[in-house]
Amino acid sequence: MDQYDVGIAIPGADPGSSPLILPTVPIVACSLRPQGIDALIGRDVLGRCLLSYNGATGAFTLAF
């Protein structure tokens, strides 16, 4: 698979709050669209966040 270095910015929830900015993250190209997946967030990104997932409702919260 092809690998690329990309920058990621996750905006804050409130206007004026600081985004999470990761200047360089290695990604691997793969086709997940047939499964309805736009992108996977790996542990390298999630390791800088707090992920709360409610499996019963399918809701999640990502805090940083």
mmCIF file of the N, C-alpha and C atoms, coordinates in Angstrom:
data_MODEL
# 
_entry.id   MODEL 
# 
loop_
_atom_site.group_PDB 
_atom_site.id 
_atom_site.type_symbol 
_atom_site.label_atom_id 
_atom_site.label_alt_id 
_atom_site.label_comp_id 
_atom_site.label_asym_id 
_atom_site.label_entity_id 
_atom_site.label_seq_id 
_atom_site.pdbx_PDB_ins_code 
_atom_site.Cartn_x 
_atom_site.Cartn_y 
_atom_site.Cartn_z 
_atom_site.occupancy 
_atom_site.B_iso_or_equiv 
_atom_site.pdbx_formal_charge 
_atom_site.auth_seq_id 
_atom_site.auth_comp_id 
_atom_site.auth_asym_id 
_atom_site.auth_atom_id 
_atom_site.pdbx_PDB_model_num 
ATOM 1   N N  . MET A 1 1  ? 0.834   -1.185 0.000  1.00 0.00 ? 1  MET A N  1 
ATOM 2   C CA . MET A 1 1  ? 0.000   0.000  0.000  1.00 0.00 ? 1  MET A CA 1 
ATOM 3   C C  . MET A 1 1  ? 0.879   1.248  0.000  1.00 0.00 ? 1  MET A C  1 
ATOM 4   N N  . ASP A 1 2  ? 0.366   2.294  -0.603 1.00 0.00 ? 2  ASP A N  1 
ATOM 5   C CA . ASP A 1 2  ? 1.072   3.574  -0.607 1.00 0.00 ? 2  ASP A CA 1 
ATOM 6   C C  . ASP A 1 2  ? 0.961   4.227  0.766  1.00 0.00 ? 2  ASP A C  1 
ATOM 7   N N  . GLN A 1 3  ? 2.044   4.892  1.177  1.00 0.00 ? 3  GLN A N  1 
ATOM 8   C CA . GLN A 1 3  ? 2.058   5.605  2.453  1.00 0.00 ? 3  GLN A CA 1 
ATOM 9   C C  . GLN A 1 3  ? 2.333   7.077  2.190  1.00 0.00 ? 3  GLN A C  1 
ATOM 10  N N  . TYR A 1 4  ? 1.639   7.937  2.950  1.00 0.00 ? 4  TYR A N  1 
ATOM 11  C CA . TYR A 1 4  ? 1.780   9.380  2.807  1.00 0.00 ? 4  TYR A CA 1 
ATOM 12  C C  . TYR A 1 4  ? 1.926   10.009 4.187  1.00 0.00 ? 4  TYR A C  1 
ATOM 13  N N  . ASP A 1 5  ? 2.543   11.172 4.244  1.00 0.00 ? 5  ASP A N  1 
ATOM 14  C CA . ASP A 1 5  ? 2.587   11.978 5.457  1.00 0.00 ? 5  ASP A CA 1 
ATOM 15  C C  . ASP A 1 5  ? 1.565   13.099 5.292  1.00 0.00 ? 5  ASP A C  1 
ATOM 16  N N  . VAL A 1 6  ? 0.641   13.203 6.233  1.00 0.00 ? 6  VAL A N  1 
ATOM 17  C CA . VAL A 1 6  ? -0.402  14.229 6.160  1.00 0.00 ? 6  VAL A CA 1 
ATOM 18  C C  . VAL A 1 6  ? -0.450  14.990 7.474  1.00 0.00 ? 6  VAL A C  1 
ATOM 19  N N  . GLY A 1 7  ? -1.031  16.174 7.433  1.00 0.00 ? 7  GLY A N  1 
ATOM 20  C CA . GLY A 1 7  ? -1.312  16.938 8.639  1.00 0.00 ? 7  GLY A CA 1 
ATOM 21  C C  . GLY A 1 7  ? -2.782  16.764 8.985  1.00 0.00 ? 7  GLY A C  1 
ATOM 22  N N  . ILE A 1 8  ? -3.073  16.685 10.272 1.00 0.00 ? 8  ILE A N  1 
ATOM 23  C CA . ILE A 1 8  ? -4.453  16.512 10.729 1.00 0.00 ? 8  ILE A CA 1 
ATOM 24  C C  . ILE A 1 8  ? -4.802  17.649 11.685 1.00 0.00 ? 8  ILE A C  1 
ATOM 25  N N  . ALA A 1 9  ? -5.959  18.249 11.476 1.00 0.00 ? 9  ALA A N  1 
ATOM 26  C CA . ALA A 1 9  ? -6.486  19.261 12.397 1.00 0.00 ? 9  ALA A CA 1 
ATOM 27  C C  . ALA A 1 9  ? -7.909  18.854 12.753 1.00 0.00 ? 9  ALA A C  1 
ATOM 28  N N  . ILE A 1 10 ? -8.155  18.655 14.045 1.00 0.00 ? 10 ILE A N  1 
ATOM 29  C CA . ILE A 1 10 ? -9.492  18.325 14.526 1.00 0.00 ? 10 ILE A CA 1 
ATOM 30  C C  . ILE A 1 10 ? -9.999  19.565 15.243 1.00 0.00 ? 10 ILE A C  1 
ATOM 31  N N  . PRO A 1 11 ? -11.058 20.189 14.719 1.00 0.00 ? 11 PRO A N  1 
ATOM 32  C CA . PRO A 1 11 ? -11.525 21.439 15.319 1.00 0.00 ? 11 PRO A CA 1 
ATOM 33  C C  . PRO A 1 11 ? -12.101 21.224 16.718 1.00 0.00 ? 11 PRO A C  1 
ATOM 34  N N  . GLY A 1 12 ? -11.987 22.245 17.532 1.00 0.00 ? 12 GLY A N  1 
ATOM 35  C CA . GLY A 1 12 ? -12.594 22.207 18.854 1.00 0.00 ? 12 GLY A CA 1 
ATOM 36  C C  . GLY A 1 12 ? -14.109 22.306 18.747 1.00 0.00 ? 12 GLY A C  1 
ATOM 37  N N  . ALA A 1 13 ? -14.806 21.871 19.783 1.00 0.00 ? 13 ALA A N  1 
ATOM 38  C CA . ALA A 1 13 ? -16.272 21.856 19.757 1.00 0.00 ? 13 ALA A CA 1 
ATOM 39  C C  . ALA A 1 13 ? -16.875 23.254 19.872 1.00 0.00 ? 13 ALA A C  1 
ATOM 40  N N  . ASP A 1 14 ? -16.206 24.139 20.583 1.00 0.00 ? 14 ASP A N  1 
ATOM 41  C CA . ASP A 1 14 ? -16.745 25.478 20.810 1.00 0.00 ? 14 ASP A CA 1 
ATOM 42  C C  . ASP A 1 14 ? -16.034 26.500 19.927 1.00 0.00 ? 14 ASP A C  1 
ATOM 43  N N  . PRO A 1 15 ? -16.762 27.515 19.452 1.00 0.00 ? 15 PRO A N  1 
ATOM 44  C CA . PRO A 1 15 ? -16.099 28.577 18.688 1.00 0.00 ? 15 PRO A CA 1 
ATOM 45  C C  . PRO A 1 15 ? -14.994 29.217 19.526 1.00 0.00 ? 15 PRO A C  1 
ATOM 46  N N  . GLY A 1 16 ? -13.852 29.378 18.939 1.00 0.00 ? 16 GLY A N  1 
ATOM 47  C CA . GLY A 1 16 ? -12.721 29.986 19.631 1.00 0.00 ? 16 GLY A CA 1 
ATOM 48  C C  . GLY A 1 16 ? -11.852 28.997 20.387 1.00 0.00 ? 16 GLY A C  1 
ATOM 49  N N  . SER A 1 17 ? -12.297 27.744 20.508 1.00 0.00 ? 17 SER A N  1 
ATOM 50  C CA . SER A 1 17 ? -11.452 26.759 21.192 1.00 0.00 ? 17 SER A CA 1 
ATOM 51  C C  . SER A 1 17 ? -10.357 26.275 20.254 1.00 0.00 ? 17 SER A C  1 
ATOM 52  N N  . SER A 1 18 ? -9.263  25.872 20.817 1.00 0.00 ? 18 SER A N  1 
ATOM 53  C CA . SER A 1 18 ? -8.105  25.452 20.023 1.00 0.00 ? 18 SER A CA 1 
ATOM 54  C C  . SER A 1 18 ? -8.331  24.078 19.415 1.00 0.00 ? 18 SER A C  1 
ATOM 55  N N  . PRO A 1 19 ? -7.915  23.909 18.162 1.00 0.00 ? 19 PRO A N  1 
ATOM 56  C CA . PRO A 1 19 ? -8.017  22.589 17.545 1.00 0.00 ? 19 PRO A CA 1 
ATOM 57  C C  . PRO A 1 19 ? -6.848  21.703 17.987 1.00 0.00 ? 19 PRO A C  1 
ATOM 58  N N  . LEU A 1 20 ? -7.014  20.410 17.796 1.00 0.00 ? 20 LEU A N  1 
ATOM 59  C CA . LEU A 1 20 ? -5.899  19.471 17.949 1.00 0.00 ? 20 LEU A CA 1 
ATOM 60  C C  . LEU A 1 20 ? -5.197  19.443 16.601 1.00 0.00 ? 20 LEU A C  1 
ATOM 61  N N  . ILE A 1 21 ? -3.925  19.805 16.575 1.00 0.00 ? 21 ILE A N  1 
ATOM 62  C CA . ILE A 1 21 ? -3.164  19.847 15.323 1.00 0.00 ? 21 ILE A CA 1 
ATOM 63  C C  . ILE A 1 21 ? -2.013  18.862 15.413 1.00 0.00 ? 21 ILE A C  1 
ATOM 64  N N  . LEU A 1 22 ? -1.970  17.952 14.458 1.00 0.00 ? 22 LEU A N  1 
ATOM 65  C CA . LEU A 1 22 ? -0.870  17.004 14.326 1.00 0.00 ? 22 LEU A CA 1 
ATOM 66  C C  . LEU A 1 22 ? -0.213  17.298 12.977 1.00 0.00 ? 22 LEU A C  1 
ATOM 67  N N  . PRO A 1 23 ? 0.969   17.928 13.004 1.00 0.00 ? 23 PRO A N  1 
ATOM 68  C CA . PRO A 1 23 ? 1.575   18.401 11.749 1.00 0.00 ? 23 PRO A CA 1 
ATOM 69  C C  . PRO A 1 23 ? 1.923   17.293 10.757 1.00 0.00 ? 23 PRO A C  1 
ATOM 70  N N  . THR A 1 24 ? 2.374   16.144 11.240 1.00 0.00 ? 24 THR A N  1 
ATOM 71  C CA . THR A 1 24 ? 2.760   15.066 10.332 1.00 0.00 ? 24 THR A CA 1 
ATOM 72  C C  . THR A 1 24 ? 2.364   13.719 10.924 1.00 0.00 ? 24 THR A C  1 
ATOM 73  N N  . VAL A 1 25 ? 1.480   13.034 10.209 1.00 0.00 ? 25 VAL A N  1 
ATOM 74  C CA . VAL A 1 25 ? 1.038   11.705 10.614 1.00 0.00 ? 25 VAL A CA 1 
ATOM 75  C C  . VAL A 1 25 ? 1.172   10.798 9.394  1.00 0.00 ? 25 VAL A C  1 
ATOM 76  N N  . PRO A 1 26 ? 1.867   9.660  9.525  1.00 0.00 ? 26 PRO A N  1 
ATOM 77  C CA . PRO A 1 26 ? 1.939   8.737  8.386  1.00 0.00 ? 26 PRO A CA 1 
ATOM 78  C C  . PRO A 1 26 ? 0.611   7.997  8.222  1.00 0.00 ? 26 PRO A C  1 
ATOM 79  N N  . ILE A 1 27 ? 0.114   7.947  7.001  1.00 0.00 ? 27 ILE A N  1 
ATOM 80  C CA . ILE A 1 27 ? -1.111  7.205  6.712  1.00 0.00 ? 27 ILE A CA 1 
ATOM 81  C C  . ILE A 1 27 ? -0.849  6.207  5.596  1.00 0.00 ? 27 ILE A C  1 
ATOM 82  N N  . VAL A 1 28 ? -1.687  5.193  5.529  1.00 0.00 ? 28 VAL A N  1 
ATOM 83  C CA . VAL A 1 28 ? -1.590  4.175  4.492  1.00 0.00 ? 28 VAL A CA 1 
ATOM 84  C C  . VAL A 1 28 ? -2.873  4.223  3.678  1.00 0.00 ? 28 VAL A C  1 
ATOM 85  N N  . ALA A 1 29 ? -2.733  4.260  2.367  1.00 0.00 ? 29 ALA A N  1 
ATOM 86  C CA . ALA A 1 29 ? -3.890  4.296  1.483  1.00 0.00 ? 29 ALA A CA 1 
ATOM 87  C C  . ALA A 1 29 ? -4.501  2.905  1.372  1.00 0.00 ? 29 ALA A C  1 
ATOM 88  N N  . CYS A 1 30 ? -5.815  2.826  1.531  1.00 0.00 ? 30 CYS A N  1 
ATOM 89  C CA . CYS A 1 30 ? -6.531  1.572  1.328  1.00 0.00 ? 30 CYS A CA 1 
ATOM 90  C C  . CYS A 1 30 ? -7.987  1.899  1.010  1.00 0.00 ? 30 CYS A C  1 
ATOM 91  N N  . SER A 1 31 ? -8.685  0.961  0.424  1.00 0.00 ? 31 SER A N  1 
ATOM 92  C CA . SER A 1 31 ? -10.066 1.181  0.007  1.00 0.00 ? 31 SER A CA 1 
ATOM 93  C C  . SER A 1 31 ? -11.026 0.630  1.058  1.00 0.00 ? 31 SER A C  1 
ATOM 94  N N  . LEU A 1 32 ? -11.622 1.537  1.823  1.00 0.00 ? 32 LEU A N  1 
ATOM 95  C CA . LEU A 1 32 ? -12.605 1.146  2.829  1.00 0.00 ? 32 LEU A CA 1 
ATOM 96  C C  . LEU A 1 32 ? -13.994 1.695  2.523  1.00 0.00 ? 32 LEU A C  1 
ATOM 97  N N  . ARG A 1 33 ? -14.118 2.486  1.451  1.00 0.00 ? 33 ARG A N  1 
ATOM 98  C CA . ARG A 1 33 ? -15.418 3.074  1.090  1.00 0.00 ? 33 ARG A CA 1 
ATOM 99  C C  . ARG A 1 33 ? -16.502 2.021  0.883  1.00 0.00 ? 33 ARG A C  1 
ATOM 100 N N  . PRO A 1 34 ? -16.203 0.858  0.279  1.00 0.00 ? 34 PRO A N  1 
ATOM 101 C CA . PRO A 1 34 ? -17.267 -0.137 0.120  1.00 0.00 ? 34 PRO A CA 1 
ATOM 102 C C  . PRO A 1 34 ? -17.883 -0.574 1.454  1.00 0.00 ? 34 PRO A C  1 
ATOM 103 N N  . GLN A 1 35 ? -17.160 -0.395 2.536  1.00 0.00 ? 35 GLN A N  1 
ATOM 104 C CA . GLN A 1 35 ? -17.647 -0.748 3.867  1.00 0.00 ? 35 GLN A CA 1 
ATOM 105 C C  . GLN A 1 35 ? -18.279 0.462  4.570  1.00 0.00 ? 35 GLN A C  1 
ATOM 106 N N  . GLY A 1 36 ? -18.334 1.606  3.873  1.00 0.00 ? 36 GLY A N  1 
ATOM 107 C CA . GLY A 1 36 ? -18.913 2.809  4.450  1.00 0.00 ? 36 GLY A CA 1 
ATOM 108 C C  . GLY A 1 36 ? -17.972 3.554  5.378  1.00 0.00 ? 36 GLY A C  1 
ATOM 109 N N  . ILE A 1 37 ? -16.672 3.314  5.246  1.00 0.00 ? 37 ILE A N  1 
ATOM 110 C CA . ILE A 1 37 ? -15.666 3.940  6.115  1.00 0.00 ? 37 ILE A CA 1 
ATOM 111 C C  . ILE A 1 37 ? -14.886 4.964  5.310  1.00 0.00 ? 37 ILE A C  1 
ATOM 112 N N  . ASP A 1 38 ? -14.878 6.220  5.787  1.00 0.00 ? 38 ASP A N  1 
ATOM 113 C CA . ASP A 1 38 ? -14.105 7.275  5.127  1.00 0.00 ? 38 ASP A CA 1 
ATOM 114 C C  . ASP A 1 38 ? -12.653 7.255  5.582  1.00 0.00 ? 38 ASP A C  1 
ATOM 115 N N  . ALA A 1 39 ? -12.440 6.999  6.874  1.00 0.00 ? 39 ALA A N  1 
ATOM 116 C CA . ALA A 1 39 ? -11.081 6.999  7.427  1.00 0.00 ? 39 ALA A CA 1 
ATOM 117 C C  . ALA A 1 39 ? -11.085 6.265  8.763  1.00 0.00 ? 39 ALA A C  1 
ATOM 118 N N  . LEU A 1 40 ? -9.949  5.718  9.119  1.00 0.00 ? 40 LEU A N  1 
ATOM 119 C CA . LEU A 1 40 ? -9.753  5.110  10.434 1.00 0.00 ? 40 LEU A CA 1 
ATOM 120 C C  . LEU A 1 40 ? -8.797  5.989  11.217 1.00 0.00 ? 40 LEU A C  1 
ATOM 121 N N  . ILE A 1 41 ? -9.131  6.239  12.464 1.00 0.00 ? 41 ILE A N  1 
ATOM 122 C CA . ILE A 1 41 ? -8.236  6.996  13.332 1.00 0.00 ? 41 ILE A CA 1 
ATOM 123 C C  . ILE A 1 41 ? -7.501  5.984  14.192 1.00 0.00 ? 41 ILE A C  1 
ATOM 124 N N  . GLY A 1 42 ? -6.190  5.980  14.097 1.00 0.00 ? 42 GLY A N  1 
ATOM 125 C CA . GLY A 1 42 ? -5.385  4.999  14.818 1.00 0.00 ? 42 GLY A CA 1 
ATOM 126 C C  . GLY A 1 42 ? -4.992  5.446  16.214 1.00 0.00 ? 42 GLY A C  1 
ATOM 127 N N  . ARG A 1 43 ? -4.318  4.551  16.901 1.00 0.00 ? 43 ARG A N  1 
ATOM 128 C CA . ARG A 1 43 ? -3.901  4.836  18.271 1.00 0.00 ? 43 ARG A CA 1 
ATOM 129 C C  . ARG A 1 43 ? -2.867  5.947  18.346 1.00 0.00 ? 43 ARG A C  1 
ATOM 130 N N  . ASP A 1 44 ? -2.154  6.209  17.267 1.00 0.00 ? 44 ASP A N  1 
ATOM 131 C CA . ASP A 1 44 ? -1.195  7.316  17.278 1.00 0.00 ? 44 ASP A CA 1 
ATOM 132 C C  . ASP A 1 44 ? -1.916  8.652  17.457 1.00 0.00 ? 44 ASP A C  1 
ATOM 133 N N  . VAL A 1 45 ? -3.117  8.785  16.913 1.00 0.00 ? 45 VAL A N  1 
ATOM 134 C CA . VAL A 1 45 ? -3.925  9.999  17.093 1.00 0.00 ? 45 VAL A CA 1 
ATOM 135 C C  . VAL A 1 45 ? -4.737  9.896  18.381 1.00 0.00 ? 45 VAL A C  1 
ATOM 136 N N  . LEU A 1 46 ? -5.400  8.770  18.591 1.00 0.00 ? 46 LEU A N  1 
ATOM 137 C CA . LEU A 1 46 ? -6.238  8.594  19.776 1.00 0.00 ? 46 LEU A CA 1 
ATOM 138 C C  . LEU A 1 46 ? -5.441  8.660  21.068 1.00 0.00 ? 46 LEU A C  1 
ATOM 139 N N  . GLY A 1 47 ? -4.145  8.369  21.004 1.00 0.00 ? 47 GLY A N  1 
ATOM 140 C CA . GLY A 1 47 ? -3.287  8.447  22.183 1.00 0.00 ? 47 GLY A CA 1 
ATOM 141 C C  . GLY A 1 47 ? -3.154  9.858  22.730 1.00 0.00 ? 47 GLY A C  1 
ATOM 142 N N  . ARG A 1 48 ? -3.560  10.854 21.949 1.00 0.00 ? 48 ARG A N  1 
ATOM 143 C CA . ARG A 1 48 ? -3.528  12.254 22.393 1.00 0.00 ? 48 ARG A CA 1 
ATOM 144 C C  . ARG A 1 48 ? -4.902  12.746 22.799 1.00 0.00 ? 48 ARG A C  1 
ATOM 145 N N  . CYS A 1 49 ? -5.883  11.826 22.856 1.00 0.00 ? 49 CYS A N  1 
ATOM 146 C CA . CYS A 1 49 ? -7.275  12.190 23.107 1.00 0.00 ? 49 CYS A CA 1 
ATOM 147 C C  . CYS A 1 49 ? -7.880  11.284 24.177 1.00 0.00 ? 49 CYS A C  1 
ATOM 148 N N  . LEU A 1 50 ? -9.097  11.635 24.549 1.00 0.00 ? 50 LEU A N  1 
ATOM 149 C CA . LEU A 1 50 ? -9.933  10.786 25.387 1.00 0.00 ? 50 LEU A CA 1 
ATOM 150 C C  . LEU A 1 50 ? -11.132 10.407 24.543 1.00 0.00 ? 50 LEU A C  1 
ATOM 151 N N  . LEU A 1 51 ? -11.294 9.112  24.273 1.00 0.00 ? 51 LEU A N  1 
ATOM 152 C CA . LEU A 1 51 ? -12.398 8.617  23.464 1.00 0.00 ? 51 LEU A CA 1 
ATOM 153 C C  . LEU A 1 51 ? -13.390 7.915  24.378 1.00 0.00 ? 51 LEU A C  1 
ATOM 154 N N  . SER A 1 52 ? -14.643 8.362  24.332 1.00 0.00 ? 52 SER A N  1 
ATOM 155 C CA . SER A 1 52 ? -15.724 7.720  25.062 1.00 0.00 ? 52 SER A CA 1 
ATOM 156 C C  . SER A 1 52 ? -16.725 7.227  24.034 1.00 0.00 ? 52 SER A C  1 
ATOM 157 N N  . TYR A 1 53 ? -17.018 5.915  24.059 1.00 0.00 ? 53 TYR A N  1 
ATOM 158 C CA . TYR A 1 53 ? -17.902 5.314  23.058 1.00 0.00 ? 53 TYR A CA 1 
ATOM 159 C C  . TYR A 1 53 ? -19.061 4.606  23.743 1.00 0.00 ? 53 TYR A C  1 
ATOM 160 N N  . ASN A 1 54 ? -20.283 4.948  23.351 1.00 0.00 ? 54 ASN A N  1 
ATOM 161 C CA . ASN A 1 54 ? -21.482 4.292  23.858 1.00 0.00 ? 54 ASN A CA 1 
ATOM 162 C C  . ASN A 1 54 ? -21.954 3.323  22.786 1.00 0.00 ? 54 ASN A C  1 
ATOM 163 N N  . GLY A 1 55 ? -21.615 2.066  22.951 1.00 0.00 ? 55 GLY A N  1 
ATOM 164 C CA . GLY A 1 55 ? -21.960 1.061  21.942 1.00 0.00 ? 55 GLY A CA 1 
ATOM 165 C C  . GLY A 1 55 ? -23.455 0.872  21.755 1.00 0.00 ? 55 GLY A C  1 
ATOM 166 N N  . ALA A 1 56 ? -24.238 1.056  22.814 1.00 0.00 ? 56 ALA A N  1 
ATOM 167 C CA . ALA A 1 56 ? -25.679 0.866  22.722 1.00 0.00 ? 56 ALA A CA 1 
ATOM 168 C C  . ALA A 1 56 ? -26.328 1.875  21.786 1.00 0.00 ? 56 ALA A C  1 
ATOM 169 N N  . THR A 1 57 ? -25.829 3.108  21.778 1.00 0.00 ? 57 THR A N  1 
ATOM 170 C CA . THR A 1 57 ? -26.404 4.151  20.925 1.00 0.00 ? 57 THR A CA 1 
ATOM 171 C C  . THR A 1 57 ? -25.561 4.470  19.705 1.00 0.00 ? 57 THR A C  1 
ATOM 172 N N  . GLY A 1 58 ? -24.313 4.000  19.698 1.00 0.00 ? 58 GLY A N  1 
ATOM 173 C CA . GLY A 1 58 ? -23.416 4.314  18.585 1.00 0.00 ? 58 GLY A CA 1 
ATOM 174 C C  . GLY A 1 58 ? -22.835 5.710  18.677 1.00 0.00 ? 58 GLY A C  1 
ATOM 175 N N  . ALA A 1 59 ? -23.027 6.380  19.817 1.00 0.00 ? 59 ALA A N  1 
ATOM 176 C CA . ALA A 1 59 ? -22.516 7.751  19.997 1.00 0.00 ? 59 ALA A CA 1 
ATOM 177 C C  . ALA A 1 59 ? -21.106 7.721  20.569 1.00 0.00 ? 59 ALA A C  1 
ATOM 178 N N  . PHE A 1 60 ? -20.328 8.730  20.236 1.00 0.00 ? 60 PHE A N  1 
ATOM 179 C CA . PHE A 1 60 ? -18.979 8.843  20.793 1.00 0.00 ? 60 PHE A CA 1 
ATOM 180 C C  . PHE A 1 60 ? -18.665 10.282 21.094 1.00 0.00 ? 60 PHE A C  1 
ATOM 181 N N  . THR A 1 61 ? -17.692 10.467 21.982 1.00 0.00 ? 61 THR A N  1 
ATOM 182 C CA . THR A 1 61 ? -17.158 11.788 22.318 1.00 0.00 ? 61 THR A CA 1 
ATOM 183 C C  . THR A 1 61 ? -15.652 11.695 22.221 1.00 0.00 ? 61 THR A C  1 
ATOM 184 N N  . LEU A 1 62 ? -15.053 12.662 21.546 1.00 0.00 ? 62 LEU A N  1 
ATOM 185 C CA . LEU A 1 62 ? -13.604 12.735 21.434 1.00 0.00 ? 62 LEU A CA 1 
ATOM 186 C C  . LEU A 1 62 ? -13.164 14.038 22.070 1.00 0.00 ? 62 LEU A C  1 
ATOM 187 N N  . ALA A 1 63 ? -12.386 13.937 23.150 1.00 0.00 ? 63 ALA A N  1 
ATOM 188 C CA . ALA A 1 63 ? -11.914 15.128 23.860 1.00 0.00 ? 63 ALA A CA 1 
ATOM 189 C C  . ALA A 1 63 ? -10.396 15.186 23.780 1.00 0.00 ? 63 ALA A C  1 
ATOM 190 N N  . PHE A 1 64 ? -9.872  16.420 23.799 1.00 0.00 ? 64 PHE A N  1 
ATOM 191 C CA . PHE A 1 64 ? -8.419  16.602 23.777 1.00 0.00 ? 64 PHE A CA 1 
ATOM 192 C C  . PHE A 1 64 ? -8.046  17.862 24.493 1.00 0.00 ? 64 PHE A C  1 
# 
